[in-house]
Amino acid sequence: MLRKAGRELADYQLARFWKFPEEMQQTPCDFMGFTASGRVILIEAKMVNRTALPIACSPGLLAHQFNALDSCNRANGLAIVCWARGDVCAVLSFDLVLALSEDRRSIPWIDIEERFKRKLSGPKAHLDLLDQWLPRP
């Protein structure tokens, strides 16, 4: 869905981002790109069907991914974690990741507000994923 969103957002000249090839080891995140205004985008996509997303260990956000998102966020980039669980995806800014994981080594699904969750079905579900940060075409 993120690949589809990336292609459509590029068609509308709102943003461009690409998937890092799977064969590349230790990539900073799954997707990297930029907005039309020049802001960097890093997106880490996770498909983890657990009640909490681990941080700094598998199958969650690995330490190098967490650090890359943190660096992007500190540089005023758009650092996003998309955590798919079943047919719902929680789309979290890195600031929210930090808040939800404060004093923990995971992000509890139950603590994520509904406004950050998106259904993974529907005609424009791919664009709904990033609607908080990028305007809809």
Backbone as ProteinMPNN parsed JSONL, in Angstrom:
{"seq_chain_A": "MLRKAGRELADYQLARFWKFPEEMQQTPCDFMGFTASGRVILIEAKMVNRTALPIACSPGLLAHQFNALDSCNRANGLAIVCWARGDVCAVLSFDLVLALSEDRRSIPWIDIEERFKRKLSGPKAHLDLLDQWLPRP", "coords_chain_A": {"N_chain_A": [[0.817, -1.197, 0.0], [1.985, 1.224, 0.702], [3.812, 1.569, -1.368], [2.056, 1.972, -3.515], [0.792, 4.314, -2.617], [3.01, 6.03, -2.659], [3.552, 6.146, -5.438], [1.183, 7.373, -6.39], [1.111, 9.805, -4.944], [3.4, 10.953, -6.008], [2.57, 11.291, -8.651], [0.723, 13.323, -8.265], [2.438, 15.276, -7.541], [3.06, 15.77, -4.858], [4.678, 14.392, -3.091], [7.564, 12.245, -3.046], [8.594, 8.972, -2.6], [10.521, 6.016, -2.024], [10.849, 2.459, -1.934], [13.315, 0.784, -0.145], [15.433, -1.694, -1.527], [14.852, -5.118, -0.686], [17.044, -6.833, -0.527], [19.139, -5.308, 0.358], [21.081, -4.942, 3.17], [20.628, -3.929, 6.589], [19.269, -1.461, 6.13], [18.297, 1.956, 6.656], [15.577, 2.339, 6.961], [12.328, 1.34, 5.672], [11.216, 2.89, 3.58], [12.151, 5.837, 1.789], [12.278, 9.3, 1.065], [11.005, 12.451, -0.162], [9.104, 15.467, 0.441], [7.061, 17.719, -1.545], [7.797, 20.22, -0.703], [10.363, 19.836, 0.074], [10.972, 18.498, 2.411], [12.405, 15.806, 4.158], [11.447, 12.361, 4.08], [11.12, 9.507, 6.033], [10.07, 6.218, 6.324], [9.106, 3.528, 8.247], [7.889, 0.351, 7.904], [5.916, -2.04, 9.468], [4.699, -5.315, 9.944], [3.221, -6.736, 12.327], [1.666, -8.905, 14.358], [1.005, -8.556, 17.201], [0.336, -7.64, 20.63], [1.88, -5.55, 21.374], [4.405, -3.493, 19.947], [7.664, -4.33, 19.712], [10.665, -2.544, 20.68], [13.905, -1.993, 19.552], [14.416, -4.649, 19.135], [13.775, -7.704, 17.322], [10.482, -8.778, 16.48], [10.13, -6.078, 16.004], [10.785, -2.537, 15.916], [13.993, -2.267, 14.975], [17.182, -1.479, 16.461], [18.87, 0.105, 14.767], [16.993, 1.079, 12.958], [15.251, 2.524, 14.604], [17.088, 4.478, 15.457], [17.696, 5.764, 13.0], [15.187, 6.848, 12.315], [14.881, 8.546, 14.515], [17.029, 10.344, 14.108], [16.225, 11.518, 11.686], [13.843, 12.738, 12.519], [14.84, 14.574, 14.408], [16.134, 16.271, 12.693], [14.106, 17.67, 11.625], [12.744, 16.217, 9.747], [10.237, 14.075, 8.241], [9.381, 11.509, 10.035], [8.103, 8.366, 10.18], [6.239, 5.627, 11.496], [4.638, 2.835, 10.332], [2.514, 0.573, 11.459], [1.17, -2.371, 10.819], [-1.46, -4.372, 11.836], [-3.324, -7.059, 11.64], [-6.184, -6.094, 9.852], [-5.817, -3.413, 10.15], [-3.917, -0.413, 10.322], [-1.647, 1.293, 12.27], [-0.532, 4.526, 12.154], [2.164, 6.286, 12.923], [3.776, 9.189, 14.093], [7.232, 9.923, 14.738], [7.579, 11.302, 17.112], [5.279, 10.555, 18.484], [5.784, 7.825, 18.719], [7.936, 7.926, 20.504], [6.611, 9.007, 22.75], [4.665, 7.022, 23.297], [6.257, 4.87, 23.917], [7.644, 5.579, 26.12], [9.573, 4.943, 28.972], [9.394, 2.254, 28.458], [9.996, -0.709, 26.465], [8.572, -1.084, 24.222], [5.69, -0.498, 22.095], [2.5, -0.247, 23.109], [-0.367, -1.558, 21.574], [-2.95, -1.027, 22.466], [-2.719, 1.491, 23.622], [-2.663, 3.275, 21.561], [-4.326, 5.882, 20.066], [-7.507, 5.912, 18.384], [-7.643, 7.709, 16.262], [-5.233, 7.567, 14.997], [-5.228, 5.25, 13.617], [-5.775, 3.321, 10.696], [-7.9, 1.779, 8.317], [-7.067, -1.003, 6.252], [-8.325, -1.453, 3.907], [-10.367, -0.51, 1.118], [-11.136, 1.977, -1.422], [-9.377, 4.219, -1.437], [-7.574, 3.646, 0.536], [-4.8, 3.458, 0.605], [-3.948, 6.116, 0.353], [-5.094, 7.173, 2.608], [-3.415, 6.345, 4.618], [-1.323, 8.19, 4.967], [-2.56, 10.607, 5.36], [-2.506, 12.474, 7.436], [-0.163, 13.889, 7.214], [0.383, 14.493, 4.577], [-1.338, 16.305, 2.128], [-4.485, 15.328, 0.744], [-4.928, 14.339, -2.629]], "CA_chain_A": [[0.0, 0.0, 0.0], [2.858, 2.396, 0.717], [4.337, 1.739, -2.726], [0.972, 2.562, -4.301], [0.656, 5.698, -2.157], [4.159, 6.766, -3.166], [3.376, 6.415, -6.877], [0.091, 8.331, -6.592], [1.531, 11.106, -4.425], [4.347, 11.491, -6.987], [1.76, 11.748, -9.789], [0.123, 14.592, -7.859], [3.564, 16.144, -7.2], [2.997, 16.099, -3.436], [5.819, 13.753, -2.421], [8.156, 11.072, -3.703], [9.379, 8.094, -1.741], [10.812, 4.733, -2.633], [11.142, 1.312, -1.069], [14.668, 0.24, -0.221], [15.395, -3.104, -1.928], [14.93, -6.073, 0.421], [18.357, -7.479, -0.453], [20.082, -4.428, 1.047], [21.116, -5.229, 4.609], [20.737, -2.816, 7.526], [18.79, -0.19, 5.601], [17.828, 2.788, 7.767], [14.13, 2.178, 7.076], [11.775, 0.685, 4.484], [10.968, 3.872, 2.524], [12.825, 7.113, 1.955], [11.949, 10.23, -0.005], [10.89, 13.86, 0.181], [7.847, 16.118, 0.09], [7.212, 18.759, -2.564], [8.462, 21.374, -0.087], [11.757, 19.485, 0.346], [11.129, 17.825, 3.711], [12.768, 14.395, 4.033], [10.498, 11.383, 4.615], [11.555, 8.141, 6.318], [8.934, 5.419, 6.781], [9.375, 2.135, 8.605], [6.643, -0.415, 7.85], [5.968, -3.283, 10.244], [3.519, -6.177, 9.996], [3.444, -7.491, 13.554], [0.362, -9.196, 14.962], [1.198, -8.681, 18.65], [-0.333, -6.58, 21.387], [2.829, -4.446, 21.512], [5.491, -3.495, 18.968], [8.947, -4.212, 20.43], [11.644, -1.553, 20.236], [15.303, -2.43, 19.63], [14.549, -6.096, 18.926], [12.88, -8.292, 16.333], [10.089, -8.337, 15.143], [9.724, -4.675, 16.066], [11.733, -1.551, 15.414], [15.361, -2.603, 15.34], [17.911, -0.321, 16.982], [19.338, 0.991, 13.691], [15.808, 1.728, 12.387], [14.855, 3.511, 15.608], [18.074, 5.567, 15.42], [17.533, 6.505, 11.745], [13.963, 7.64, 12.451], [15.182, 9.58, 15.501], [17.878, 11.347, 13.443], [15.368, 12.217, 10.726], [12.921, 13.565, 13.3], [15.611, 15.683, 14.998], [16.494, 17.174, 11.598], [12.825, 18.19, 11.151], [12.188, 15.393, 8.686], [8.991, 13.386, 8.536], [9.735, 10.142, 10.425], [6.818, 7.704, 10.407], [6.161, 4.183, 11.654], [3.354, 2.254, 9.935], [2.437, -0.748, 12.084], [-0.027, -3.109, 10.406], [-1.86, -5.458, 12.733], [-4.587, -7.484, 11.066], [-6.626, -5.237, 8.756], [-5.684, -2.024, 10.607], [-2.54, 0.07, 10.382], [-1.396, 2.476, 13.089], [0.445, 5.385, 11.489], [2.664, 7.05, 14.065], [4.946, 10.053, 13.962], [8.261, 9.467, 15.665], [7.294, 11.911, 18.416], [4.281, 9.705, 19.134], [6.499, 6.593, 19.071], [8.668, 8.225, 21.741], [5.661, 9.182, 23.852], [4.019, 5.741, 23.608], [7.239, 3.901, 24.417], [8.364, 6.164, 27.252], [9.771, 4.016, 30.091], [9.073, 0.896, 27.996], [10.754, -1.161, 25.296], [7.581, -1.463, 23.225], [4.554, 0.396, 21.909], [1.281, -1.029, 23.288], [-1.431, -1.271, 20.61], [-4.109, -0.489, 23.183], [-2.484, 2.893, 23.958], [-2.709, 4.097, 20.345], [-5.654, 6.447, 19.849], [-8.163, 5.495, 17.139], [-7.397, 8.665, 15.178], [-3.982, 7.219, 14.329], [-5.411, 3.938, 12.986], [-6.394, 3.352, 9.38], [-8.284, 0.494, 7.714], [-6.216, -1.347, 5.113], [-9.166, -1.767, 2.759], [-11.111, 0.631, 0.591], [-10.57, 2.484, -2.679], [-8.291, 5.186, -1.21], [-6.915, 3.284, 1.801], [-3.369, 3.739, 0.498], [-3.742, 7.542, 0.618], [-5.508, 7.427, 3.991], [-2.302, 6.056, 5.519], [-0.469, 9.363, 5.213], [-3.376, 11.822, 5.247], [-2.201, 13.446, 8.492], [1.053, 14.635, 6.892], [0.386, 14.919, 3.182], [-2.711, 16.6, 1.712], [-5.075, 14.393, -0.226], [-5.125, 14.899, -3.973]], "C_chain_A": [[0.859, 1.259, 0.0], [3.487, 2.63, -0.657], [3.299, 2.417, -3.616], [0.773, 4.021, -3.916], [1.798, 6.554, -2.697], [4.031, 7.115, -4.637], [2.305, 7.477, -7.107], [0.459, 9.719, -6.085], [2.549, 11.76, -5.355], [3.6, 12.006, -8.211], [1.133, 13.107, -9.51], [1.163, 15.627, -7.436], [3.493, 16.652, -5.758], [4.197, 15.561, -2.675], [6.332, 12.635, -3.304], [8.871, 10.265, -2.643], [9.434, 6.724, -2.368], [11.096, 3.693, -1.571], [12.604, 0.942, -1.255], [14.558, -1.22, -0.643], [15.61, -4.034, -0.734], [16.326, -6.683, 0.589], [19.421, -6.594, 0.196], [19.982, -4.693, 2.546], [21.253, -3.947, 5.419], [20.349, -1.476, 6.909], [18.24, 0.641, 6.763], [16.323, 2.654, 8.008], [13.632, 1.518, 5.792], [11.594, 1.638, 3.305], [11.69, 5.172, 2.856], [12.45, 8.009, 0.788], [11.871, 11.651, 0.504], [9.511, 14.37, -0.209], [8.117, 17.164, -0.984], [7.913, 19.99, -2.002], [9.912, 21.072, 0.303], [12.003, 18.808, 1.678], [11.413, 16.335, 3.479], [11.693, 13.517, 4.682], [11.235, 10.067, 4.838], [10.34, 7.403, 6.867], [9.423, 4.009, 7.076], [8.021, 1.427, 8.676], [6.833, -1.74, 8.587], [4.632, -4.013, 10.135], [3.741, -7.123, 11.169], [2.095, -7.668, 14.24], [0.53, -9.531, 16.439], [0.457, -7.548, 19.338], [0.579, -5.383, 21.635], [3.929, -4.614, 20.463], [6.805, -3.307, 19.714], [9.848, -3.131, 19.831], [13.033, -2.092, 20.547], [15.451, -3.941, 19.595], [13.508, -6.566, 17.904], [11.656, -8.865, 17.043], [9.689, -6.872, 15.09], [10.703, -3.745, 15.391], [13.129, -1.931, 15.889], [16.102, -1.327, 15.735], [18.348, 0.63, 15.876], [18.165, 1.706, 13.018], [15.316, 2.839, 13.318], [15.787, 4.715, 15.542], [17.948, 6.403, 14.149], [16.289, 7.391, 11.797], [14.172, 8.795, 13.429], [16.01, 10.698, 14.859], [17.07, 12.179, 12.453], [14.446, 13.19, 11.454], [13.635, 14.773, 13.893], [16.013, 16.707, 13.941], [15.249, 17.785, 10.946], [12.307, 17.463, 9.919], [10.893, 14.755, 9.151], [9.326, 11.914, 8.772], [8.461, 9.435, 10.884], [7.008, 6.201, 10.58], [4.749, 3.759, 11.277], [3.332, 0.818, 10.453], [1.107, -1.396, 11.722], [-0.241, -4.281, 11.353], [-3.253, -5.887, 12.287], [-4.95, -6.582, 9.902], [-6.589, -3.753, 9.119], [-4.203, -1.662, 10.663], [-2.494, 1.316, 11.26], [-0.274, 3.26, 12.42], [0.89, 6.427, 12.508], [3.836, 7.936, 13.682], [5.987, 9.555, 14.958], [8.083, 10.084, 17.043], [6.275, 11.075, 19.185], [4.897, 8.363, 19.54], [7.248, 6.8, 20.393], [7.724, 8.334, 22.94], [5.044, 7.851, 24.275], [4.985, 4.723, 24.213], [8.036, 4.433, 25.603], [8.382, 5.183, 28.429], [9.398, 2.575, 29.738], [10.026, 0.526, 26.864], [9.806, -1.665, 24.227], [6.512, -0.384, 23.139], [3.294, -0.453, 22.06], [0.197, -0.595, 22.3], [-2.606, -0.569, 21.293], [-3.96, 0.991, 23.528], [-2.556, 3.836, 22.753], [-4.147, 4.572, 20.13], [-6.192, 6.043, 18.473], [-7.867, 6.435, 15.974], [-6.097, 8.398, 14.429], [-4.071, 5.878, 13.599], [-6.197, 4.077, 11.696], [-6.746, 1.936, 8.937], [-7.397, 0.257, 6.494], [-7.032, -1.767, 3.895], [-9.945, -0.527, 2.358], [-10.401, 1.226, -0.604], [-9.409, 3.461, -2.498], [-7.538, 4.897, 0.089], [-5.428, 3.599, 1.767], [-3.072, 5.216, 0.774], [-4.141, 7.915, 2.038], [-4.352, 7.229, 4.962], [-1.539, 7.323, 5.917], [-1.24, 10.673, 5.227], [-3.115, 12.857, 6.325], [-1.024, 14.358, 8.11], [1.07, 15.171, 5.479], [-1.062, 15.17, 2.737], [-3.205, 15.599, 0.684], [-5.243, 15.077, -1.559], [-6.603, 15.02, -4.312]], "O_chain_A": [[0.503, 2.254, -0.632], [3.673, 3.777, -1.062], [3.625, 3.326, -4.378], [0.604, 4.875, -4.787], [1.574, 7.68, -3.143], [4.353, 8.229, -5.05], [2.491, 8.379, -7.924], [0.146, 10.714, -6.74], [2.568, 12.984, -5.484], [3.958, 13.051, -8.756], [1.022, 13.943, -10.407], [0.809, 16.73, -7.018], [3.82, 17.805, -5.474], [4.677, 16.188, -1.731], [5.632, 12.143, -4.189], [9.664, 10.806, -1.872], [8.551, 6.316, -3.122], [11.525, 4.008, -0.461], [13.079, 0.802, -2.383], [13.671, -1.925, -0.163], [16.451, -3.767, 0.125], [16.74, -7.009, 1.702], [20.495, -7.082, 0.548], [18.888, -4.664, 3.111], [21.91, -2.998, 4.991], [21.021, -0.47, 7.135], [17.767, 0.08, 7.751], [15.853, 2.835, 9.131], [14.432, 1.174, 4.921], [11.793, 1.245, 2.156], [11.825, 5.557, 4.017], [12.318, 7.543, -0.343], [12.555, 12.029, 1.456], [8.836, 13.796, -1.065], [9.271, 17.46, -1.294], [8.557, 20.728, -2.748], [10.613, 21.95, 0.805], [13.156, 18.567, 2.036], [10.729, 15.687, 2.687], [11.107, 13.885, 5.7], [11.9, 9.568, 3.931], [9.659, 7.898, 7.765], [10.076, 3.379, 6.244], [7.126, 1.845, 9.409], [7.799, -2.464, 8.346], [3.568, -3.4, 10.224], [4.365, -8.175, 11.026], [1.464, -6.695, 14.65], [0.236, -10.645, 16.872], [0.005, -6.606, 18.687], [0.116, -4.323, 22.057], [4.329, -5.732, 20.136], [7.042, -2.245, 20.289], [9.795, -2.847, 18.634], [13.302, -2.579, 21.645], [16.494, -4.468, 19.981], [12.5, -5.9, 17.667], [11.802, -9.403, 18.14], [8.957, -6.476, 14.182], [11.367, -4.111, 14.422], [13.404, -1.912, 17.089], [15.686, -0.225, 15.377], [18.211, 1.844, 16.024], [18.326, 2.833, 12.551], [15.007, 3.945, 12.876], [15.324, 5.855, 15.569], [18.078, 7.626, 14.206], [16.328, 8.546, 11.376], [13.69, 9.903, 13.192], [15.713, 11.877, 15.054], [17.216, 13.4, 12.393], [14.295, 14.339, 11.038], [13.094, 15.878, 13.881], [16.212, 17.88, 14.257], [15.325, 18.347, 9.853], [11.529, 18.016, 9.142], [10.504, 14.881, 10.312], [9.529, 11.161, 7.82], [7.822, 9.85, 11.851], [7.829, 5.583, 9.903], [3.775, 4.263, 11.836], [4.047, -0.044, 9.944], [0.057, -1.024, 12.245], [0.668, -5.065, 11.629], [-4.236, -5.184, 12.519], [-4.107, -6.326, 9.041], [-7.247, -2.934, 8.477], [-3.355, -2.487, 11.002], [-3.22, 2.28, 11.018], [0.801, 2.721, 12.154], [0.131, 7.312, 12.903], [4.777, 7.489, 13.027], [5.655, 8.848, 15.909], [8.405, 9.447, 18.047], [6.395, 10.907, 20.398], [4.563, 7.826, 20.596], [7.198, 5.953, 21.284], [8.013, 7.81, 24.016], [4.913, 7.577, 25.468], [4.568, 3.82, 24.938], [8.998, 3.801, 26.04], [7.341, 4.662, 28.83], [9.118, 1.77, 30.626], [10.773, 1.371, 26.371], [10.149, -2.539, 23.431], [6.433, 0.513, 23.978], [3.038, -1.308, 21.212], [-0.121, 0.59, 22.201], [-3.179, 0.373, 20.746], [-4.962, 1.682, 23.71], [-2.514, 5.056, 22.914], [-5.068, 3.763, 20.025], [-5.429, 5.858, 17.524], [-7.844, 6.003, 14.822], [-5.881, 8.942, 13.347], [-3.083, 5.424, 13.022], [-7.155, 4.845, 11.612], [-5.975, 1.002, 9.159], [-7.024, 1.198, 5.792], [-6.498, -2.365, 2.961], [-10.152, 0.384, 3.16], [-9.203, 1.012, -0.789], [-8.528, 3.513, -3.356], [-6.935, 5.797, 0.674], [-4.852, 3.969, 2.79], [-2.043, 5.532, 1.371], [-3.597, 8.858, 2.612], [-4.307, 7.869, 6.013], [-1.161, 7.489, 7.076], [-0.64, 11.742, 5.116], [-3.471, 14.021, 6.146], [-0.907, 15.469, 8.626], [1.701, 16.192, 5.207], [-1.923, 14.318, 2.956], [-2.44, 15.094, -0.137], [-5.644, 16.238, -1.631], [-6.952, 15.472, -5.402]]}, "name": "protein", "num_of_chains": 1, "seq": "MLRKAGRELADYQLARFWKFPEEMQQTPCDFMGFTASGRVILIEAKMVNRTALPIACSPGLLAHQFNALDSCNRANGLAIVCWARGDVCAVLSFDLVLALSEDRRSIPWIDIEERFKRKLSGPKAHLDLLDQWLPRP"}
